[in-house]
């Protein structure tokens, strides 16, 4: 961004721009280096802003990670709800669509997968946020399946999906990894939540 363009911004626009650059820097650095290896100085250098600006927006590196995670989780929930609204007329197919949409969204940018399925667990203060995301995933799965299975079954399926994404992250460069974990996640979800499968 040129200085001239920046000078034309209002104070509110500059404030939002600095915050966005700090969030983007945190997103990149946490995913690349890991939460414990990232400091305020590194974030500010990557965002080309000052430490004073950092503390005008966030109280700590952990606070930045929390906001980065919340942004990722919010986007993921939007994707889930949009997929769940698609009326296929078949809950089993709708469930597969929800699972596939979530995994595609999370793995499309590996940094997002690392933030949501690895870095959030680096600090106990974000455990509640991770549980809420798992609960949101379970709720959408349960709704999409239109099932008589209990919600705890959906929670278990959400946990299985989390583990599958973590497994994918451990095998970088596997071109077929995403399709394999998606197929496995769909199978687990359908066998666990589909009323049709439980009656068979």
C-alpha positions as CSV (number, residue, x, y, z in Angstrom):
1,X,0.0,0.0,0.0
2,X,1.5,3.4,-1.0
3,X,1.8,6.1,1.6
4,X,-0.3,8.4,-0.5
5,X,-3.2,5.9,-0.5
6,X,-2.8,5.4,3.3
7,X,-2.8,9.1,3.9
8,X,-6.2,9.3,2.2
9,X,-7.7,6.9,4.7
10,X,-9.8,8.2,7.5
11,X,-8.6,7.4,11.1
12,X,-11.2,4.6,11.3
13,X,-10.1,3.1,8.0
14,X,-6.4,3.2,9.2
15,X,-7.5,1.5,12.4
16,X,-9.3,-1.3,10.6
17,X,-6.4,-1.7,8.1
18,X,-3.8,-2.1,10.9
19,X,-6.0,-4.6,12.7
20,X,-6.5,-6.6,9.5
21,X,-2.8,-6.6,8.7
22,X,-2.0,-7.9,12.2
23,X,-4.7,-10.6,11.9
24,X,-3.3,-11.6,8.5
25,X,0.2,-11.7,9.9
26,X,-0.9,-13.8,12.9
27,X,-2.7,-16.2,10.5
28,X,0.4,-16.7,8.4
29,X,3.0,-16.9,11.2
30,X,1.0,-19.1,13.6
31,X,0.4,-21.6,10.9
32,X,4.0,-21.5,9.6
33,X,6.0,-21.3,12.8
34,X,3.6,-22.4,15.6
35,X,2.1,-20.3,18.4
36,X,5.0,-20.7,20.8
37,X,7.5,-19.5,18.2
38,X,5.7,-16.3,17.4
39,X,6.3,-13.0,19.2
40,X,4.9,-9.5,19.0
41,X,8.0,-8.3,17.3
42,X,7.7,-10.9,14.5
43,X,4.0,-10.1,14.0
44,X,4.6,-6.4,13.8
45,X,7.5,-6.8,11.3
46,X,5.3,-9.0,9.1
47,X,2.4,-6.6,9.3
48,X,4.7,-3.6,8.9
49,X,3.2,-1.8,11.9
50,X,4.5,-0.9,15.4
51,X,4.2,-2.7,18.7
52,X,2.2,0.3,19.9
53,X,-0.3,-0.5,17.2
54,X,-0.3,-4.1,18.1
55,X,-1.3,-3.4,21.7
56,X,-3.9,-0.9,20.6
57,X,-5.7,-4.0,19.1
58,X,-4.7,-7.0,21.1
59,X,-3.6,-7.6,24.7
60,X,-1.1,-10.4,23.9
61,X,0.0,-12.9,21.3
62,X,-2.5,-15.3,22.9
63,X,-5.2,-12.7,22.3
64,X,-4.2,-12.4,18.7
65,X,-4.3,-16.2,18.2
66,X,-7.8,-16.2,19.8
67,X,-9.0,-13.6,17.3
68,X,-7.4,-15.4,14.4
69,X,-9.0,-18.6,15.4
70,X,-12.4,-16.9,15.9
71,X,-12.2,-15.5,12.3
72,X,-11.4,-19.0,10.9
73,X,-14.1,-20.6,13.0
74,X,-16.7,-18.0,12.0
75,X,-16.0,-18.6,8.3
76,X,-16.2,-22.4,8.8
77,X,-19.6,-22.1,10.5
78,X,-20.9,-20.0,7.7
79,X,-19.8,-22.7,5.2
80,X,-21.4,-25.4,7.3
81,X,-24.7,-23.6,7.6
82,X,-24.8,-22.8,3.9
83,X,-24.2,-26.5,3.0
84,X,-26.9,-27.6,5.5
85,X,-29.5,-25.3,3.8
86,X,-29.1,-27.1,0.5
87,X,-32.3,-29.2,0.2
88,X,-31.3,-32.4,-1.6
89,X,-34.4,-34.2,-0.4
90,X,-32.1,-36.9,1.0
91,X,-30.6,-36.4,4.5
92,X,-27.8,-38.9,3.8
93,X,-26.7,-36.9,0.7
94,X,-27.1,-33.6,2.6
95,X,-24.9,-34.9,5.4
96,X,-22.3,-35.9,2.9
97,X,-22.5,-32.4,1.4
98,X,-22.0,-30.8,4.8
99,X,-19.0,-33.0,5.7
100,X,-17.4,-32.5,2.3
101,X,-17.9,-28.7,2.4
102,X,-16.3,-28.4,5.8
103,X,-13.3,-30.5,4.9
104,X,-12.8,-28.7,1.6
105,X,-13.0,-25.3,3.3
106,X,-10.6,-26.2,6.1
107,X,-8.0,-27.9,3.8
108,X,-8.3,-25.4,0.9
109,X,-5.8,-23.2,2.7
110,X,-3.5,-25.5,4.9
111,X,-2.9,-22.5,7.2
112,X,-6.5,-22.6,8.1
113,X,-6.3,-26.3,9.0
114,X,-3.2,-25.7,11.1
115,X,-4.9,-22.8,13.0
116,X,-8.2,-24.6,13.6
117,X,-6.9,-28.1,14.3
118,X,-3.5,-27.6,15.8
119,X,-2.6,-24.2,17.1
120,X,-5.9,-23.7,19.0
121,X,-4.8,-26.5,21.2
122,X,-1.4,-24.9,22.1
123,X,-2.9,-22.8,24.9
124,X,-5.5,-24.0,27.5
125,X,-7.2,-20.6,27.4
126,X,-8.6,-21.4,23.9
127,X,-10.0,-24.8,24.9
128,X,-13.5,-23.3,25.3
129,X,-13.3,-21.8,21.8
130,X,-12.3,-25.2,20.3
131,X,-15.2,-26.9,22.1
132,X,-17.7,-24.3,20.8
133,X,-16.5,-24.9,17.3
134,X,-16.8,-28.7,17.7
135,X,-20.2,-28.2,19.1
136,X,-21.2,-26.0,16.2
137,X,-20.0,-28.7,13.8
138,X,-21.9,-31.4,15.7
139,X,-25.1,-29.3,15.7
140,X,-25.0,-28.8,11.9
141,X,-24.2,-32.4,11.3
142,X,-27.1,-33.5,13.5
143,X,-29.4,-31.0,11.8
144,X,-28.3,-32.1,8.3
145,X,-28.8,-35.8,9.1
146,X,-32.3,-35.2,10.3
147,X,-31.6,-38.1,12.6
148,X,-33.0,-39.7,15.7
149,X,-29.5,-40.4,16.9
150,X,-28.5,-38.5,20.0
151,X,-26.5,-35.3,19.8
152,X,-23.6,-37.0,21.5
153,X,-23.2,-39.2,18.5
154,X,-22.8,-36.1,16.4
155,X,-20.2,-34.8,18.8
156,X,-18.3,-38.0,18.4
157,X,-18.4,-37.6,14.6
158,X,-17.1,-34.1,14.9
159,X,-14.2,-35.4,16.9
160,X,-13.5,-38.0,14.3
161,X,-13.5,-35.3,11.6
162,X,-11.0,-33.3,13.7
163,X,-8.7,-36.3,13.9
164,X,-8.9,-37.0,10.2
165,X,-7.9,-33.4,9.4
166,X,-4.9,-33.8,11.8
167,X,-3.9,-37.0,10.1
168,X,-4.0,-35.2,6.7
169,X,-1.7,-32.4,8.1
170,X,0.8,-35.1,9.0
171,X,1.2,-36.2,5.4
172,X,2.1,-33.0,3.5
173,X,2.3,-33.5,-0.3
174,X,-0.2,-36.3,-0.4
175,X,-2.3,-35.3,-3.4
176,X,-5.0,-37.8,-2.6
177,X,-5.1,-37.2,1.1
178,X,-8.0,-34.8,1.1
179,X,-10.2,-37.1,-1.0
180,X,-9.4,-40.0,1.3
181,X,-10.1,-38.2,4.6
182,X,-13.3,-36.8,3.1
183,X,-14.5,-40.2,2.1
184,X,-13.6,-41.6,5.5
185,X,-15.4,-38.7,7.3
186,X,-18.5,-39.1,5.1
187,X,-18.6,-42.8,5.8
188,X,-18.3,-42.3,9.6
189,X,-20.9,-39.6,9.6
190,X,-23.4,-41.5,7.5
191,X,-22.9,-44.8,9.4
192,X,-23.2,-43.0,12.7
193,X,-26.0,-40.5,12.1
194,X,-28.1,-41.9,9.2
195,X,-31.4,-43.4,10.4
196,X,-31.4,-45.4,7.2
197,X,-28.1,-47.1,8.2
198,X,-29.2,-47.7,11.7
199,X,-32.4,-49.4,10.6
200,X,-30.6,-51.6,8.0
